[in-house]
Amino acid sequence: MTESLPPEDPRDALIREQAGQIEALTALVAELQGKLDAALRAASRNSGNSSMPPSADDLPGRRTPARKERRAGERAERKRKPGKQPGSPGAAMRWRKADEVVDHFPQGGSDLR
């Protein structure tokens, strides 16, 4: 018995053509996506996140760096008293009573007018 193949549908050629176009367009989209990512990355660079000088932040297309907010916990850690540790010699530089008081008066001629 010989099996006969079904007649070729004219729509099959159209489907193959469209499949080729889809593959080409998919490759083009991937290439353009890569270029767009590179352009966005370059445009978002500023002095806060790259080695660019702050004067370059004024250039068109550049965003100024965002202010970094510090958390309250980090601020509390840094609040230390300045100076030496308590109890170490010289930790408290206090005034002491003077042994002797000497008055100083300006000396000079009377022609200082």
C-alpha positions as a Markdown table, in Angstrom:
| # | Residue | x | y | z |
|---|---|---|---|---|
| 1 | Met | 0.0 | 0.0 | 0.0 |
| 2 | Thr | 1.3 | 3.4 | -0.9 |
| 3 | Glu | 0.5 | 6.2 | 1.4 |
| 4 | Ser | 0.0 | 9.4 | -0.3 |
| 5 | Leu | 1.1 | 12.6 | 1.3 |
| 6 | Pro | -1.4 | 15.3 | 1.8 |
| 7 | Pro | -1.2 | 18.1 | -0.7 |
| 8 | Glu | 1.0 | 21.0 | 0.4 |
| 9 | Asp | -1.0 | 23.8 | 1.9 |
| 10 | Pro | -0.1 | 27.3 | 0.5 |
| 11 | Arg | -0.1 | 28.7 | 4.0 |
| 12 | Asp | 2.9 | 26.5 | 5.0 |
| 13 | Ala | 5.2 | 28.7 | 2.8 |
| 14 | Leu | 3.9 | 31.8 | 4.5 |
| 15 | Ile | 4.4 | 30.3 | 7.9 |
| 16 | Arg | 8.1 | 29.4 | 7.1 |
| 17 | Glu | 8.6 | 33.0 | 5.8 |
| 18 | Gln | 7.1 | 34.5 | 8.9 |
| 19 | Ala | 9.2 | 32.2 | 11.2 |
| 20 | Gly | 12.4 | 33.5 | 9.5 |
| 21 | Gln | 11.2 | 37.1 | 9.9 |
| 22 | Ile | 10.5 | 36.4 | 13.6 |
| 23 | Glu | 14.0 | 35.0 | 14.2 |
| 24 | Ala | 15.6 | 38.1 | 12.5 |
| 25 | Leu | 13.5 | 40.5 | 14.5 |
| 26 | Thr | 14.2 | 38.7 | 17.7 |
| 27 | Ala | 18.0 | 39.0 | 17.0 |
| 28 | Leu | 17.5 | 42.7 | 16.2 |
| 29 | Val | 15.6 | 43.3 | 19.4 |
| 30 | Ala | 18.3 | 41.6 | 21.5 |
| 31 | Glu | 21.0 | 43.8 | 19.8 |
| 32 | Leu | 19.0 | 47.0 | 20.3 |
| 33 | Gln | 18.3 | 46.1 | 24.0 |
| 34 | Gly | 22.0 | 45.7 | 24.6 |
| 35 | Lys | 22.7 | 49.2 | 23.1 |
| 36 | Leu | 19.9 | 50.7 | 25.1 |
| 37 | Asp | 21.2 | 49.3 | 28.3 |
| 38 | Ala | 24.7 | 50.6 | 27.6 |
| 39 | Ala | 23.3 | 54.1 | 26.8 |
| 40 | Leu | 21.2 | 54.2 | 30.0 |
| 41 | Arg | 24.2 | 53.0 | 32.0 |
| 42 | Ala | 26.4 | 55.8 | 30.5 |
| 43 | Ala | 23.7 | 58.4 | 31.0 |
| 44 | Ser | 23.2 | 57.5 | 34.7 |
| 45 | Arg | 26.9 | 57.9 | 35.6 |
| 46 | Asn | 27.6 | 60.9 | 37.7 |
| 47 | Ser | 30.2 | 62.0 | 40.3 |
| 48 | Gly | 28.5 | 60.0 | 43.0 |
| 49 | Asn | 28.8 | 56.7 | 41.3 |
| 50 | Ser | 31.8 | 57.0 | 39.0 |
| 51 | Ser | 35.2 | 58.6 | 38.9 |
| 52 | Met | 33.8 | 61.6 | 37.0 |
| 53 | Pro | 34.5 | 65.1 | 38.5 |
| 54 | Pro | 31.5 | 66.9 | 40.0 |
| 55 | Ser | 31.8 | 69.6 | 37.3 |
| 56 | Ala | 30.7 | 67.0 | 34.7 |
| 57 | Asp | 27.3 | 66.6 | 36.5 |
| 58 | Asp | 26.1 | 69.8 | 34.8 |
| 59 | Leu | 26.4 | 68.2 | 31.3 |
| 60 | Pro | 23.2 | 67.6 | 29.5 |
| 61 | Gly | 21.7 | 64.2 | 30.2 |
| 62 | Arg | 23.5 | 63.8 | 33.5 |
| 63 | Arg | 21.6 | 63.4 | 36.8 |
| 64 | Thr | 23.0 | 64.9 | 40.0 |
| 65 | Pro | 23.9 | 62.3 | 42.6 |
| 66 | Ala | 21.2 | 61.5 | 45.1 |
| 67 | Arg | 21.9 | 62.5 | 48.7 |
| 68 | Lys | 22.6 | 59.6 | 50.9 |
| 69 | Glu | 20.4 | 59.5 | 54.0 |
| 70 | Arg | 22.1 | 58.1 | 57.1 |
| 71 | Arg | 20.2 | 55.9 | 59.4 |
| 72 | Ala | 19.7 | 56.9 | 63.0 |
| 73 | Gly | 21.6 | 53.9 | 64.2 |
| 74 | Glu | 24.6 | 54.8 | 62.3 |
| 75 | Arg | 24.5 | 58.4 | 63.6 |
| 76 | Ala | 24.2 | 57.2 | 67.2 |
| 77 | Glu | 27.3 | 55.0 | 66.8 |
| 78 | Arg | 29.4 | 57.9 | 65.8 |
| 79 | Lys | 28.4 | 60.1 | 68.7 |
| 80 | Arg | 31.4 | 59.7 | 70.9 |
| 81 | Lys | 33.0 | 62.1 | 73.3 |
| 82 | Pro | 36.1 | 63.7 | 71.9 |
| 83 | Gly | 39.5 | 63.3 | 73.7 |
| 84 | Lys | 41.2 | 60.6 | 75.7 |
| 85 | Gln | 39.7 | 57.8 | 77.5 |
| 86 | Pro | 38.4 | 58.7 | 81.0 |
| 87 | Gly | 40.9 | 58.0 | 83.7 |
| 88 | Ser | 44.0 | 58.2 | 81.6 |
| 89 | Pro | 46.6 | 60.9 | 82.5 |
| 90 | Gly | 45.8 | 64.2 | 80.8 |
| 91 | Ala | 42.2 | 63.3 | 80.1 |
| 92 | Ala | 41.0 | 66.4 | 81.9 |
| 93 | Met | 43.0 | 69.6 | 81.3 |
| 94 | Arg | 41.6 | 71.7 | 84.1 |
| 95 | Trp | 42.7 | 75.2 | 85.1 |
| 96 | Arg | 44.6 | 75.5 | 88.3 |
| 97 | Lys | 45.0 | 78.5 | 90.6 |
| 98 | Ala | 47.8 | 80.8 | 89.6 |
| 99 | Asp | 50.8 | 80.8 | 92.0 |
| 100 | Glu | 51.5 | 84.5 | 91.2 |
| 101 | Val | 49.7 | 87.3 | 89.4 |
| 102 | Val | 51.8 | 89.7 | 87.5 |
| 103 | Asp | 50.3 | 92.9 | 85.9 |
| 104 | His | 51.7 | 94.0 | 82.6 |
| 105 | Phe | 51.4 | 97.5 | 81.4 |
| 106 | Pro | 52.3 | 98.9 | 78.0 |
| 107 | Gln | 55.6 | 100.8 | 77.8 |
| 108 | Gly | 56.5 | 103.3 | 75.2 |
| 109 | Gly | 56.9 | 106.9 | 74.3 |
| 110 | Ser | 54.1 | 109.5 | 74.4 |
| 111 | Asp | 54.3 | 110.0 | 70.6 |
| 112 | Leu | 51.9 | 107.0 | 69.9 |
| 113 | Arg | 48.9 | 109.0 | 68.7 |
